[in-house]
């Protein structure tokens, strides 16, 4: 893929959302985007271009596949920036020494108690997601929902009444946390019950629509899919709701979308400045207005009204998942016949 041509215009003391550009050559930026289309990355990139004149081009695909492509390309990759919907791909690329520093400004913008930091500061979190249960209150009252997903997966009365998405990156994060909290044998037992008693539905949106139509009682998913359904159908036409588990277990796992600068980039400074903007208050509010996530910058405000404060969610108290944690979780999921 042909690298975009470098331009010659020069920024001189241009302040951008707290980021100072001074005597920096303007360059086009090329992003490998592992987020869904119209996830918020496009909106933030457009705003960045409007403010700086720096053109941004996106190649959109699945996070894991783009990470694999980056490994194949190595230092010959045309990409300047990689954006993904979960941390696993970043951990893999970091272990392969393919990521540059994210930049001090970007790291500072998302430094808070709710946001984990990359050990080598070579990627940053740009949005947070929570695992939830989607349900239809016309079919089941919130008070009657299971207290845990382990209970749900093993209770005969819930057989075939709930769904999971087998290819979800958030499922990998959830299982990695489950193993840390409960050990490998209990994790295998949970996955076995999930496989035997739940419905495997490819795509959280497809499962949510079944819940909304009354064709499925509950669906394991990420919270932001409800916002997407609101935008598609109109909030007043959506019956589905979400339930935060708040039980301190893997059911309440937070997962993180992120961004990184590639070592292969010939425009590392400009790429770091894009990350600085993406993690700034202005960039974050542009991003989450479409993504439906919690912003990683605590100063940014989300327009999604049903998002509960992160401090109330009681996620599991585990360490940042390593590359090995993610790979172990993928292995267990595959062995269970789920992927």
Secondary structure as GFF3:
##gff-version 3
##sequence-region A 1 339
A	DSSP	beta_strand	6	16	.	.	.	ID=ss1
A	DSSP	beta_strand	19	27	.	.	.	ID=ss2
A	DSSP	beta_strand	29	33	.	.	.	ID=ss3
A	DSSP	alpha_helix	41	52	.	.	.	ID=ss4
A	DSSP	beta_strand	56	60	.	.	.	ID=ss5
A	DSSP	alpha_helix	63	73	.	.	.	ID=ss6
A	DSSP	three_ten_helix	74	76	.	.	.	ID=ss7
A	DSSP	beta_strand	81	84	.	.	.	ID=ss8
A	DSSP	alpha_helix	88	95	.	.	.	ID=ss9
A	DSSP	alpha_helix	104	109	.	.	.	ID=ss10
A	DSSP	beta_strand	124	136	.	.	.	ID=ss11
A	DSSP	three_ten_helix	142	144	.	.	.	ID=ss12
A	DSSP	alpha_helix	149	154	.	.	.	ID=ss13
A	DSSP	three_ten_helix	156	158	.	.	.	ID=ss14
A	DSSP	beta_strand	162	164	.	.	.	ID=ss15
A	DSSP	alpha_helix	169	182	.	.	.	ID=ss16
A	DSSP	alpha_helix	184	197	.	.	.	ID=ss17
A	DSSP	beta_strand	199	200	.	.	.	ID=ss18
A	DSSP	alpha_helix	204	212	.	.	.	ID=ss19
A	DSSP	beta_strand	218	222	.	.	.	ID=ss20
A	DSSP	alpha_helix	224	233	.	.	.	ID=ss21
A	DSSP	three_ten_helix	235	237	.	.	.	ID=ss22
A	DSSP	beta_strand	240	243	.	.	.	ID=ss23
A	DSSP	three_ten_helix	250	252	.	.	.	ID=ss24
A	DSSP	beta_strand	254	261	.	.	.	ID=ss25
A	DSSP	alpha_helix	268	278	.	.	.	ID=ss26
A	DSSP	alpha_helix	281	291	.	.	.	ID=ss27
A	DSSP	beta_strand	294	295	.	.	.	ID=ss28
A	DSSP	three_ten_helix	310	312	.	.	.	ID=ss29
A	DSSP	alpha_helix	323	335	.	.	.	ID=ss30
###
